[in-house]
């Protein structure tokens, strides 16, 4: 399947960018074609009605239109969606046909806090449902990620390391059924 992995922080040493790279690699190792949109690829001009989308927003739109699924790896900023990721979603929401309608989505987050970014993922669910995306009920969250992710972004605690492949299986099954 063709999958998009999007997110991370604009900071190069972001825990979420590290997790994003790990998940992209895990999906590729399973034989899927993965395109990654992170860091500078998501540094878009602020959305403004009536202004044509930037080339980077158009590239993300084209990739999403061809994808069977999307994995979002999102930092949690004040229990919400980071501005740069919300801005990308806002640009995409103006393009037709909608890339969101019926798109299977897996939400993921890593945080140094005890909730692993789960609070921010709640805001994602509302936004994505509003646009017609189909978000997997399960999510990948990594609490205490500053201590629980290795240098390559793989979770080191047994519970998270065991749950990641299971959640990926659930997401891939959903994407296969809906868009395979």
C-alpha angles and dihedrals in degrees: 000000000000110000134180122214111196135175142043125137129291086244112095093221095049118146089220092052088051091051090045091056091049093051093046089052092047091053092047090049087057089057101260126137106241129192116190126209111186143130111357093013087067097045093108130163112264112276112261125176112246095022117113115247116262119252091255091055090049090051091052090047092051091049093049092050089058097040128101092206147001130223114199117197105191134182115222113241111188090333091306147083116298114249097241092054094044088050091054090049091050092053091048092048090065096054122095134256091033113248089204103061107111093347112152110230133189116200121212135173141173125200138167086231128090095256096057094225094303094134091060091050090063089065090050091055093056094046095046094045089052089058095046100256118145109230119199109242091229121069137189112242127171114200118198086017092168085068101025103054121075122219091275094050098256115141112248101195113091097233095054094039089054095045098049096071091044093052091045088052090052092049094047090049091052093047091047093051094046102036108006 
